[in-house]
Amino acid sequence: MYIYIAYRDLIFHYSQNSAFGGVPVNNDYRFTVANDGIKYLLTKNGASCAVSKEDGDRFIEEVMKRCGGEHPGYFPLIPSLNGKDTAAVIEKEREVELGNHTMKQTFYYDMDDEVLLQMLDSLKERSGAPMDERALMNYNYPNSVLPEEDIELDSIYHGIYCKPENKSNSVIQTVFPDKRSSCFRQGKDHATVVIREGDNKVTYYVPADLIPEIKEKVRTLCSNPAEAYVEHGEWEGFIRFGKNGENRIFTDPDKTLELLKDIVSKSEVRSTEAVDTKKYYPVGKVPASTGLGGFFTMTGAAPFAAGPATAPAQPAGPKCICCGADVTGMKFCSECGKQVGG
C-alpha cells in the first residue's frame, strides 16, 4: 500500500526544486508507509518515529474523512496555494478496474493544511521517540520468516553496502553500476553463480541435483539472521525467497560468502570475462571520488587502502519530484515513498 500524508512548506519546496533541479532534503512533515507495506513512519525535521499499525490505520481513516475532492493529478510545484505558503499533500493508492483487469493507481486529495498539522502533532505525541539510523533501517527492512515447507529460493547475495553522501543510512540503495561480489540466482530452467575473482567475473552452472542441498544450507544460514543495518563500505549478505524474491533475510556476510564458494566448488564453469571498467568497478579499485562521497571497500572488519581510479561519468537519473532523490528503475521513491511519475 502506498500512502503519503504531509504538511508542506511550499516556498522551500519550490525554491529548492527551481534552484537545483531537486530537493536535497525532504523537509515535509510527513506520514508514510515503511518498505514492508505494513509499518508506518512519522517524519519531522529528518527524524523518524515508528507509528503502530493500529494508530496508523486510524490516522489514515481520520485524514480521509476530512479530505475534499479526489483528483488524478499530483501536487503542483508552486510557491503558494490560496494565498498561503503551506499546504496539505495527500496521496493514496487504491485499485481501479480497467477493462478486464485491475491495477493500482494513486489518487490525490484536498485538505485544510492547519487541520492536518494539528492531526500530525497529535500523532507525534502518541508515537515513540525518534529512531537512530540503526533502528530506522532495521524497522524499515525487517527479516522475513522462512516457510516450514520447501523454500522457493530466488537468490543468495554477497556485496558491499554504499551509502550516498547526504542520504540517510536507513535507505538500502545501490549506488555504483555493480557492487556485487558474488551472487547465486535460481532461474526458471537452471541456476547460476557469478563470482568476482580479481578483475574477472566468473559464471558457473549449478547442477540441478545440488539445489536441495543448497536449500538446506540456506535454512541453516537463516536460522541466525543478521540485522539490516550495515555501515557504509562494509560487506552485507542476504537471501531472497518466495515468488519473485519478494521476501528477504539478512545473513552473516562471511558465512554467506562461504556458502557461495561451497556452491562454486561443486559447479561447472560456464564463462570467464574481464570486468568492463566502464560499467563495473573492479573489487578493491573503487574511485577515490565519485561525487557521492566515495567509499572504501572492506574485507572482513579491517579496511584496506584503495588506490585512486578514474570513475566513468554517470548520466543523472530521473529525480523524485517530491524529495529530489534518484529514482532510476523505481516505482516508488526509496527516500520519501512518492510514486515515481505520479
N, C-alpha and C positions, 0 to 999 in steps of 0.2 A: 504494500500500500504506500502510495506517495501522498504526503501531506506537508504543506509549508504555510505556516501562520506567522506573520511578522509585523512588527511596528517599525516603520522605515523613516529614516532621515533622508528626505528626498534631495535636499541640496548636496549633502555629502555624496550620496549615491550618484547623482547626476554629474557632479564636478569630477569625481574620480574616474568615471567612465569616459567623460569627454576629454580629460587631460591625458590619460594614459592608455585608453583602449580597454580598460578592465580595472575593477576594484581590487587593490592589493589585499585589503582586509574587509571581510563582510561584517559590517557593523550593525546589521539588523538585530533587533531584539526578537528572537525567533524560537518557534516551537517546531521541531522536525522529528521525523521517524529515523531511528538508527538503522544500520545496514541490514540487520536480520529481518526487518519489516515488522517487528513486534514492539521493541523497546522505543521509548521516546526521550528526546533531549530538549532541554530548555537552555538557550544560549544568550548571554548578555555580556557585552564588552569582552568577547573572546573566551569567557569562562562558561563551561557547560555543566549543567546539573542533570542527574538522572530523574526521570519522571516515571512513576509506577504506571503499569498498563491500565489499571482501574482509573487512576486520576487522569491519565492522558486521554482515555476513551471518553470520559465525562467532559473534559475540557473541549475536545473536538465537537461533541454534541452541543455544548452550550454556545460555542462560537458559531456553528452552522445555524442555530436557531436565530441568531442575531444578524445574520448576513442579509444583504439585499439581493439584487438580481444576480442571476448566473449568466456568464458570458464565455465564449470560447477563446477570447483574446488573452494576451498576457499583460502584466502591469507595464505601462509605458515608461520609457526613460525620460522623466520630466522633473524640473526643479520645484514645481508647486502643483497642488491639486485643490480646486475650490478655494483658492486664496490661502492655503496652508502649506507649510513646508514639511509636514509629516503626513503619513498615510498608513492605512492598514493594507497588508498584502495577504490575500487568502487564496490558496491553490489546493485543490483536492482532486485526486484521481478516482474515477469510477468506470464501470464497464458500460459500454453502449452497444446496441445492436446495429450492425452494418451489413445489410443484405442477409446472407445465410450464416454469418459468423459474428462472434462477439470480440470486441477489442477494448483495451483500456485507453481512456482519454482524460486529459487533465482539463478541469473547468476552473474558472476564476470567479470570485465573488466580491461584492462591495460590502464595506462595513465601516462604522464610525471608528476612527482611529483612537479616540480617547477612551471609548468603551473597551476596546481591545487592550489598550495599555493597562487599564485597571485590572482586567482579567489576567494578563500576563504577570503583573505584580503579585496578584493573589496566588497564582500558581507557583511562583518563585518562592513565596513564603512557605508554601506547603512542601516544597521539594527539598532535597538534601543539599549539603554543601557542594560547591563546585569541585569537580574531579580533576586530579592532576593528569598529565599526559598518559602515564602508565594505566591508570584506572579507566581513562576515557577510551583508549584503544582496546583494552580488554572488554569493556562494556559494549563497544560497537561491533566487535568481532568475537563473539563467544564461540567456544568449541562446540561442535555438534556431537551427537552420540552415535556410535556405530550400531547398526542393527544387529540383533542376535542371530538373524538368519544370514544368508550369503551376502557378502559385500559387493555392491555394484561399483567396483573400483574404476576411477577415472584417471587419476594421476598421482605421482609422488614427486614433490618439488624440493629442490635444494638450491638456494641462491642468496644473493646479497640484498639486504634492505637498504634503500637510499631515501632519505628524507630531503625533499627540495628545500631550498632556502626560503624562509618566511612562510613555511607550511607547518601546520600542526602535526606532531608526531602521532596523532590519533588517526591519521589517514594513511591507509595502505595504498601505495601508488608506485607504479613502475615509471622510472624517470628516463633511464637510458634505453636505447633500442633493444638491447639484450643483456640482461644482468644475470641470466641463468647460468649456473654452473653445471647442474645435472637435472634431468627430468625424465621420468617414466610416464608414458602415455598409453592407455588402453584404448585402442581403436575398435572399429566395428568388426574388422576381419583379423587384425593382428595387433600386437603390442610392440612398442619400441622404447629404447632408452637412448637419449642423447647426452653425451658426456663431453665437457670441455677439458681437453688434455693439452695444456700449453696453449699454443696458438691454433690448435685444431679443434674441430667439432667432429666427434666420432659417433656414428649412429649404429646401434645394434638391434637385430631382430630378436625378440624374446620368444622362446618356444612356448607353444600353447599349453603343453603339459606342465609348465613351470608356474602358471598363473595361480593354481590352488595353493601352492607353497608360498607364493608372494603374498596372497591374501591373508594367510595365517600369520606371516611375519608382520604384516601391516597391523593386524589385530593386536599383536604383542606390542608393537611400537606405540600404538594409540592408547594402550592401557595406562600409560603415564604421560598424558599430553603436556605440551608446553603452553605458556601464555602467549597471547597475540603480540604483546608489546615487544618490540625489537629496537635496539639503539641504532642510530644512523651508522651505516657501514658494517654492521655485523651480519653474520650468516643467519638465515632462517630456513625452516623446513616445515612443510605441511602436506597433508594428504587430502585429496578431493575425492568424494564418492557420491553415489546417488545419480539420478537422471541428470545428464548434462553437467555433472560435477558440482551441483548446487550446494552440497554440504562440505564443510572443511573442518579438519582438526589440525592444530599446530603441533609440531613434533620437535623433539630434540634434534638440532641440525646435524650434529656429529653422527648420531645413530641413524638419521635419515640417509646421510651420505654413505654410511657403512652398508645399509640395505641396498642402495643403488649399485654400489660396487659389487656386492654379492650377486645381484641380478646380472650384471655385466659379465662376471666370471663364468656364468652358465649360459650366455647368449652368443650369437654369431654376429661378427662384424658385417655390417651392410655397406657402410661408406665412411670415408675419412676425407674431410675437406678443410682447407685453410680458412681461418676466420677472416671475413671481409671487414677490414677496419673501417670501411665507410658505413657499415651497418652495425658492427659489433665491436665492443671494446674487449681486447684480449684480457683474460684474467690476470690481475696484477699490474695492468698497464692502463690505469684509469687516467683521464685527462687531469692535469693539475688544476685547471679552472674550466668550468662548464657554463658559467653564468647562472648556475643554480647552487653555488656554494661549494661545488666539488665534493668528493668523498674519498675515504681511504678504504681499500679492501682489507679484510682481516682473515687470518687463518687461525682457527681455534679462538683463543681470547687475546692473543698478542698481535698488535698491528705491525705491519712491515712497511718500509718506505716504498712508495710508488713513484717511479721516475716520471717526469713530465712527458706528456704526449700531446699531439695536436688533435683536438676534437673536431670532427666534421661539423659543418654548420647544419643546424637542425631547423627546418621550417617551423614557424609558430603555428601551433594547432588552434582549433576553434576555442573560443573563450566562453565561459558561462556568463550569460547576460545579467545574472544576479550578483555573483561574487567575483567574477573575473578569473576563476580557476581554469586550468587547461582541461577540456572535456573531450579530448580526442578519443573516439571509439566508445564513448559512454552514452548510456540512455539517460542517466541521472547524474548530476554533478556530485562528485565524491566529497566536496567541501561543504556545500550548503543543502544538497538534496534536490535542487531545482531540476525539473525535466529539461533535457537538452533540446533546444529548438522550440521550446514551448512559448 
